[in-house]
Every structure is written in structure tokens, then in C-alpha cells.
Amino acid sequence: MAGIHKCALCLGVIAAAAGLSACSGAPDVEIESPLLGKLGLTGGGPKREAKLLDRPPLVPPPTKKLPVPGSEQPTEAALDWPVDPGNRKKELAALKKQKQKEYEEKGD
């Protein structure tokens, strides 16, 4: 008995989807389903292509004279990249401990 109700519910959902896919009042609404496509119940009209805007032009460098790749030595900050979170936590803990010690010594 429950199987009949599930089947009736599924058929009702398919019928509602088929009815909605044929709506001509809302041209922007499309219901796509592989099952409905196999049954031939989808709109099946021509697909509209997306309107794409033109890309802005590339911004050239201010001068044409660029350094030769690899000719400059990397900076200290570039050598430390990426920052290891474990090391960063240790550094912050040591800094906090140092500040705490300085505060205690001042006796403020």
C-alpha cells in the first residue's frame, strides 16, 4: 500500500515538473532533468549564449627595462616565506614571556 502512494507521489512530481517546464510565461525559468529529458518533457528550445563582457586590456609595466630573472638576491622576508605556524606560535610565546618579565622587573 505504501509503495502505491510513493509511486503516485513520484508521478505527481514528474507531472508538475513537466507542466512547469512548458511554462511560456517565465522565459528565464528552465527545469533541466535527465529523466525529463529522456521522456522528452523539457523545453528543448535553442540555448541562449551567455553575454560576456570584453576583458580590459593588460597593464604594461611603466618601463620596458626589466631585471633579468634571477639577477637579484631575494630579500630576507622572501626567504622566510611561507611562515610556519608552529614557529610563529613559539616566537609569539617567547615575545610574550619577555614582555611579562620586563613588566615584572619594572614593578609598575
Helices and strands as residue ranges (DSSP letters): H 2-21, H 34-39, H 76-79, H 85-106
